[in-house]
Structure formats: structure tokens, C-alpha cells
Amino acid sequence: MKNLISGIMCCIVLSAGCSDGPLGPSAAGQIIPLEVGNYWIYSYRKFDSAGGISYSMEWTEAVDSDTVIDGERLYSIRDMVSMFIGFKQYYVNRSDGVYCYSPGSEPLSLYIKYPVRQNELIVRRYDTLRVINAMQKTETPAGWFYCVVYQSVHTLSTGPVYETTYYCPGIGKVKVETGIIGESGEWIPNDDLRLTEYKVGGTMSQIRLEWNSSAGGGRPREQ
């Protein structure tokens, strides 16, 4: 759980309307829509060694304010877990994606590149992302979305941990999965985050579903 939550807190993940089919607007949409009042509610699950759910909770991210820095308007996204409110960070959409700024730290840095190409490598301040799918139909408790899928690899003492993040342009982050590859090549999930409810501009999810599906697979793709 710490790996996923720390990643979200440190880095953070449409011209769309309600529809019965998957949501996925044109490539012109922002990969993370930034407007005060936007929010995303997720279901977080931690898995045990047998693949069962050992822990779950609700996770909320909300755009709570904006400010102007060096003539550019940035938006604050707050992480909220139960009674805990996370660190304030600022984000801005530019022509090549979303940039992030943490008060008191280094200048703006690339957070999520967009638009992207299949298999594109994106070098960030602390890691490298690979675009493993430029448009993938993705299911969440909030519905179906067409997503850009990014993957990073974090090397720990126990081996590599794969983190796969799904973004629907114009909606934002809809799913995150982390896990490892077992000795026999099997995918072993660590934890995941799946969108259950959201408000983006004037668009709100109409229904909220309980997520009871088995562990998903964000395992690494073949190069």
C-alpha cells in the first residue's frame, strides 16, 4: 500500500458526456482536466500473497484551488484519505502534457506527457514512463473508458515493481495497478486504485458501483 500511496502523493492519476459506451474523446482533450471543483473518488485495494483483498479504503483527489505563478495558472490537487489530507501540489496543462510543482521544491517538472505515441519513453525527474498502449478500452466501477496506459518500473531490494496507470483524456486517472513477476512468471498484484465516481466540469458519473472483481493485471508488456 505504501508504494502506491506514496507515488500518488509525491507525484500525484474531456469534452465527455454521460454515455452507455466507453468514454474517450478526441486527442485534443486534457489528460487531466484541471478546474476548481473537479474531483475523483477511487476504491483502493491491497492484496495478500494469495491474491485476496487484505485491505480496502476510499481515496479521493480533488482540485481545491488555483494560483498564478510566473504568469501561469496552476491548480492544486489534494489527496484525501478518511480524515487525512495529503500534501498540496500544483499542476498545469501545457501543449505537451501536465507539469507538477511542489511548493518549496524544484521548478515545474513533467508529470504526464500527452499526446503520446505507442511505446514512447517519457523521462521524468525520478523515473521513466513507457506508453504501453495509446488507446485501450478499460473497465472501472465508474464505467468503461478509452485510456492511454503508462507503465513505470521501480527497483526495490526485493526486485522490480511494475506500476501501470490508465488515463482517459478529458476524465483523468481512472485506474492504477502495481505488482511483481513471480518466480514462475506469474503476475502477483500488490495493490490497485480504480475510479468509482467523478466530477469533471459539468460532467458527473451517474452511478457508483461496488467493485468486487478479482485482481486485475497490470503486468509488464513485451518490448
DOPAGU-970731 format. One record per residue (C-alpha): residue number from 1; residue in one letter; x, y, z. Coordinates in Angstrom, 1 decimal, always signed. Layout:
N
{pt NUM "a" {X Y Z}};
...
! end
This chain:
223
{pt 1 "m" {+0.0 +0.0 +0.0}};
{pt 2 "k" {+2.8 +2.4 +0.8}};
{pt 3 "n" {+4.3 +2.1 -2.7}};
{pt 4 "l" {+1.1 +3.1 -4.4}};
{pt 5 "i" {+0.0 +5.8 -1.9}};
{pt 6 "s" {+3.5 +7.3 -1.8}};
{pt 7 "g" {+3.7 +7.5 -5.5}};
{pt 8 "i" {+0.3 +9.2 -5.8}};
{pt 9 "m" {+1.1 +11.7 -3.0}};
{pt 10 "c" {+4.5 +12.6 -4.3}};
{pt 11 "c" {+3.6 +13.0 -8.0}};
{pt 12 "i" {+0.3 +12.9 -7.5}};
{pt 13 "v" {-3.6 +9.9 -11.7}};
{pt 14 "l" {-12.9 +15.7 -21.5}};
{pt 15 "s" {-15.3 +17.0 -23.5}};
{pt 16 "a" {-17.1 +13.9 -22.4}};
{pt 17 "g" {-20.7 +13.5 -21.5}};
{pt 18 "c" {-22.6 +10.6 -19.9}};
{pt 19 "s" {-22.8 +7.6 -22.2}};
{pt 20 "d" {-23.7 +3.9 -22.2}};
{pt 21 "g" {-20.5 +3.2 -24.1}};
{pt 22 "p" {-16.8 +3.8 -23.2}};
{pt 23 "l" {-15.8 +7.4 -22.7}};
{pt 24 "g" {-12.9 +8.6 -24.8}};
{pt 25 "p" {-13.0 +12.0 -26.6}};
{pt 26 "s" {-10.6 +13.3 -29.2}};
{pt 27 "a" {-6.9 +13.6 -28.6}};
{pt 28 "a" {-7.4 +17.3 -28.0}};
{pt 29 "g" {-8.8 +16.7 -24.5}};
{pt 30 "q" {-6.6 +17.3 -21.5}};
{pt 31 "i" {-5.1 +14.2 -20.0}};
{pt 32 "i" {-6.0 +15.6 -16.5}};
{pt 33 "p" {-8.8 +18.2 -16.6}};
{pt 34 "l" {-7.9 +21.0 -14.2}};
{pt 35 "e" {-10.7 +23.1 -12.9}};
{pt 36 "v" {-11.6 +24.0 -9.3}};
{pt 37 "g" {-14.4 +21.7 -8.1}};
{pt 38 "n" {-13.3 +18.7 -10.1}};
{pt 39 "y" {-12.9 +15.5 -8.1}};
{pt 40 "w" {-12.2 +11.8 -8.5}};
{pt 41 "i" {-13.2 +9.1 -5.9}};
{pt 42 "y" {-11.4 +5.8 -6.1}};
{pt 43 "s" {-11.5 +2.4 -4.4}};
{pt 44 "y" {-8.1 +1.3 -3.1}};
{pt 45 "r" {-7.4 -2.4 -2.6}};
{pt 46 "k" {-4.3 -4.1 -1.1}};
{pt 47 "f" {-3.8 -7.8 -2.0}};
{pt 48 "d" {-2.2 -10.5 +0.1}};
{pt 49 "s" {+0.2 -13.2 -1.2}};
{pt 50 "a" {-2.7 -15.4 -2.3}};
{pt 51 "g" {-4.3 -12.6 -4.3}};
{pt 52 "g" {-7.1 -12.0 -1.9}};
{pt 53 "i" {-8.0 -8.5 -0.7}};
{pt 54 "s" {-6.4 -7.8 +2.6}};
{pt 55 "y" {-7.3 -4.1 +2.9}};
{pt 56 "s" {-9.5 -1.6 +1.1}};
{pt 57 "m" {-10.5 +2.0 +1.5}};
{pt 58 "e" {-11.8 +5.0 -0.3}};
{pt 59 "w" {-9.4 +7.5 -1.8}};
{pt 60 "t" {-10.4 +11.0 -3.1}};
{pt 61 "e" {-8.5 +13.5 -5.2}};
{pt 62 "a" {-9.9 +17.0 -5.7}};
{pt 63 "v" {-8.9 +20.2 -7.4}};
{pt 64 "d" {-9.4 +22.6 -4.5}};
{pt 65 "s" {-7.8 +25.9 -5.5}};
{pt 66 "d" {-5.8 +27.7 -8.1}};
{pt 67 "t" {-3.0 +30.3 -8.1}};
{pt 68 "v" {-0.8 +32.2 -10.6}};
{pt 69 "i" {+2.9 +31.5 -10.6}};
{pt 70 "d" {+5.2 +33.3 -13.1}};
{pt 71 "g" {+2.1 +34.4 -15.1}};
{pt 72 "e" {+0.8 +30.8 -15.4}};
{pt 73 "r" {-2.3 +29.5 -13.7}};
{pt 74 "l" {-1.7 +26.3 -11.7}};
{pt 75 "y" {-4.3 +24.1 -9.9}};
{pt 76 "s" {-3.9 +22.4 -6.6}};
{pt 77 "i" {-4.9 +18.8 -6.3}};
{pt 78 "r" {-5.4 +17.5 -2.7}};
{pt 79 "d" {-5.3 +13.8 -1.8}};
{pt 80 "m" {-7.9 +12.8 +0.9}};
{pt 81 "v" {-8.0 +9.5 +2.7}};
{pt 82 "s" {-10.5 +9.3 +5.5}};
{pt 83 "m" {-9.6 +12.2 +7.8}};
{pt 84 "f" {-6.1 +12.6 +6.3}};
{pt 85 "i" {-5.4 +15.4 +3.8}};
{pt 86 "g" {-2.3 +15.0 +1.8}};
{pt 87 "f" {+0.3 +17.4 +0.6}};
{pt 88 "k" {-0.7 +20.3 -1.7}};
{pt 89 "q" {+0.8 +20.1 -5.1}};
{pt 90 "y" {+0.1 +22.3 -8.2}};
{pt 91 "y" {-0.5 +21.2 -11.8}};
{pt 92 "v" {-0.8 +22.9 -15.1}};
{pt 93 "n" {-1.7 +21.7 -18.6}};
{pt 94 "r" {+0.7 +22.6 -21.3}};
{pt 95 "s" {+0.8 +21.6 -25.0}};
{pt 96 "d" {+2.9 +18.5 -24.3}};
{pt 97 "g" {+1.1 +17.4 -21.1}};
{pt 98 "v" {+0.8 +18.1 -17.4}};
{pt 99 "y" {+3.5 +19.7 -15.3}};
{pt 100 "c" {+3.8 +19.5 -11.5}};
{pt 101 "y" {+5.1 +21.8 -8.9}};
{pt 102 "s" {+5.5 +21.3 -5.1}};
{pt 103 "p" {+5.9 +24.5 -3.0}};
{pt 104 "g" {+9.4 +24.8 -1.7}};
{pt 105 "s" {+10.9 +22.3 -4.1}};
{pt 106 "e" {+12.4 +22.5 -7.6}};
{pt 107 "p" {+10.7 +24.2 -10.5}};
{pt 108 "l" {+7.9 +22.7 -12.6}};
{pt 109 "s" {+8.6 +19.3 -13.9}};
{pt 110 "l" {+6.9 +17.0 -16.4}};
{pt 111 "y" {+4.3 +14.8 -14.7}};
{pt 112 "i" {+2.4 +13.1 -17.6}};
{pt 113 "k" {+3.2 +13.6 -21.3}};
{pt 114 "y" {+0.3 +13.9 -23.7}};
{pt 115 "p" {-0.3 +13.4 -26.6}};
{pt 116 "v" {+2.0 +10.3 -26.9}};
{pt 117 "r" {+2.9 +7.5 -29.3}};
{pt 118 "q" {+2.8 +3.8 -28.7}};
{pt 119 "n" {+5.9 +2.6 -26.9}};
{pt 120 "e" {+7.1 +6.1 -26.3}};
{pt 121 "l" {+9.6 +6.6 -23.4}};
{pt 122 "i" {+9.0 +9.6 -21.1}};
{pt 123 "v" {+11.8 +10.6 -18.8}};
{pt 124 "r" {+10.6 +12.3 -15.7}};
{pt 125 "r" {+12.5 +13.7 -12.7}};
{pt 126 "y" {+12.6 +10.5 -10.7}};
{pt 127 "d" {+11.6 +7.7 -13.2}};
{pt 128 "t" {+10.8 +6.8 -16.8}};
{pt 129 "l" {+7.4 +6.0 -18.1}};
{pt 130 "r" {+6.6 +3.8 -21.1}};
{pt 131 "v" {+3.4 +4.1 -23.1}};
{pt 132 "i" {+2.3 +0.5 -23.4}};
{pt 133 "n" {-1.0 +1.3 -25.1}};
{pt 134 "a" {-2.0 +4.6 -26.7}};
{pt 135 "m" {-5.7 +3.7 -26.6}};
{pt 136 "q" {-7.1 +0.8 -24.5}};
{pt 137 "k" {-10.7 +0.1 -23.5}};
{pt 138 "t" {-10.6 +0.0 -19.7}};
{pt 139 "e" {-13.2 -1.1 -17.2}};
{pt 140 "t" {-13.7 +0.5 -13.8}};
{pt 141 "p" {-16.5 +0.7 -11.3}};
{pt 142 "a" {-17.4 +4.1 -12.8}};
{pt 143 "g" {-17.7 +2.7 -16.3}};
{pt 144 "w" {-15.7 +2.0 -19.4}};
{pt 145 "f" {-13.1 +4.4 -20.7}};
{pt 146 "y" {-10.6 +4.6 -23.6}};
{pt 147 "c" {-7.3 +5.2 -21.9}};
{pt 148 "v" {-3.6 +5.9 -22.5}};
{pt 149 "v" {-1.7 +3.4 -20.5}};
{pt 150 "y" {+1.6 +4.3 -18.9}};
{pt 151 "q" {+4.0 +2.0 -17.1}};
{pt 152 "s" {+7.0 +2.6 -14.8}};
{pt 153 "v" {+9.3 +0.1 -13.1}};
{pt 154 "h" {+10.6 +0.8 -9.5}};
{pt 155 "t" {+13.6 -1.3 -8.4}};
{pt 156 "l" {+13.4 -2.4 -4.8}};
{pt 157 "s" {+15.7 -4.7 -2.8}};
{pt 158 "t" {+13.2 -7.5 -3.5}};
{pt 159 "g" {+13.1 -6.9 -7.2}};
{pt 160 "p" {+11.3 -4.7 -9.8}};
{pt 161 "v" {+7.8 -3.5 -9.0}};
{pt 162 "y" {+5.6 -2.5 -12.0}};
{pt 163 "e" {+3.2 +0.4 -11.8}};
{pt 164 "t" {+0.6 +0.7 -14.6}};
{pt 165 "t" {-1.5 +3.9 -14.8}};
{pt 166 "y" {-4.6 +4.4 -17.0}};
{pt 167 "y" {-5.6 +7.9 -18.0}};
{pt 168 "c" {-8.7 +8.8 -20.1}};
{pt 169 "p" {-8.1 +12.2 -21.8}};
{pt 170 "g" {-10.7 +14.6 -20.5}};
{pt 171 "i" {-11.6 +12.5 -17.5}};
{pt 172 "g" {-8.2 +11.9 -15.8}};
{pt 173 "k" {-6.7 +9.0 -14.0}};
{pt 174 "v" {-9.1 +6.0 -13.9}};
{pt 175 "k" {-7.0 +3.1 -12.7}};
{pt 176 "v" {-3.6 +2.3 -11.2}};
{pt 177 "e" {-2.2 -1.2 -10.7}};
{pt 178 "t" {+1.1 -2.3 -9.1}};
{pt 179 "g" {+2.6 -5.8 -8.9}};
{pt 180 "i" {+5.6 -8.0 -9.4}};
{pt 181 "i" {+6.5 -11.0 -11.5}};
{pt 182 "g" {+6.8 -14.3 -9.6}};
{pt 183 "e" {+9.5 -16.9 -9.9}};
{pt 184 "s" {+7.3 -18.9 -12.3}};
{pt 185 "g" {+6.5 -15.8 -14.4}};
{pt 186 "e" {+3.1 -15.3 -12.9}};
{pt 187 "w" {+1.7 -11.8 -12.2}};
{pt 188 "i" {+1.4 -11.1 -8.4}};
{pt 189 "p" {-0.7 -7.9 -7.7}};
{pt 190 "n" {+0.3 -5.6 -4.8}};
{pt 191 "d" {-2.4 -3.1 -4.9}};
{pt 192 "d" {-4.7 -1.1 -7.2}};
{pt 193 "l" {-6.8 +2.0 -7.4}};
{pt 194 "r" {-10.0 +2.2 -9.5}};
{pt 195 "l" {-12.3 +5.1 -10.3}};
{pt 196 "t" {-15.8 +4.8 -8.7}};
{pt 197 "e" {-17.1 +8.3 -9.0}};
{pt 198 "y" {-16.0 +11.6 -10.5}};
{pt 199 "k" {-17.0 +15.2 -11.4}};
{pt 200 "v" {-15.2 +16.9 -14.3}};
{pt 201 "g" {-16.6 +20.3 -15.3}};
{pt 202 "g" {-20.3 +19.8 -15.8}};
{pt 203 "t" {-19.9 +16.1 -16.1}};
{pt 204 "m" {-20.6 +13.7 -13.2}};
{pt 205 "s" {-20.7 +10.0 -13.1}};
{pt 206 "q" {-24.3 +8.9 -12.9}};
{pt 207 "i" {-23.9 +5.7 -10.9}};
{pt 208 "r" {-21.4 +4.4 -8.4}};
{pt 209 "l" {-20.8 +0.7 -8.3}};
{pt 210 "e" {-19.2 -1.6 -5.8}};
{pt 211 "w" {-16.0 -3.2 -7.2}};
{pt 212 "n" {-15.8 -6.9 -6.4}};
{pt 213 "s" {-13.9 -8.2 -9.5}};
{pt 214 "s" {-10.8 -10.4 -9.0}};
{pt 215 "a" {-7.3 -8.9 -9.1}};
{pt 216 "g" {-6.5 -7.1 -12.3}};
{pt 217 "g" {-3.4 -7.5 -14.4}};
{pt 218 "g" {-1.1 -4.5 -15.0}};
{pt 219 "r" {+1.8 -6.9 -15.7}};
{pt 220 "p" {+4.5 -5.6 -18.0}};
{pt 221 "r" {+4.1 -5.8 -21.7}};
{pt 222 "e" {+6.6 -7.4 -24.1}};
{pt 223 "q" {+9.0 -4.9 -25.5}};
! end
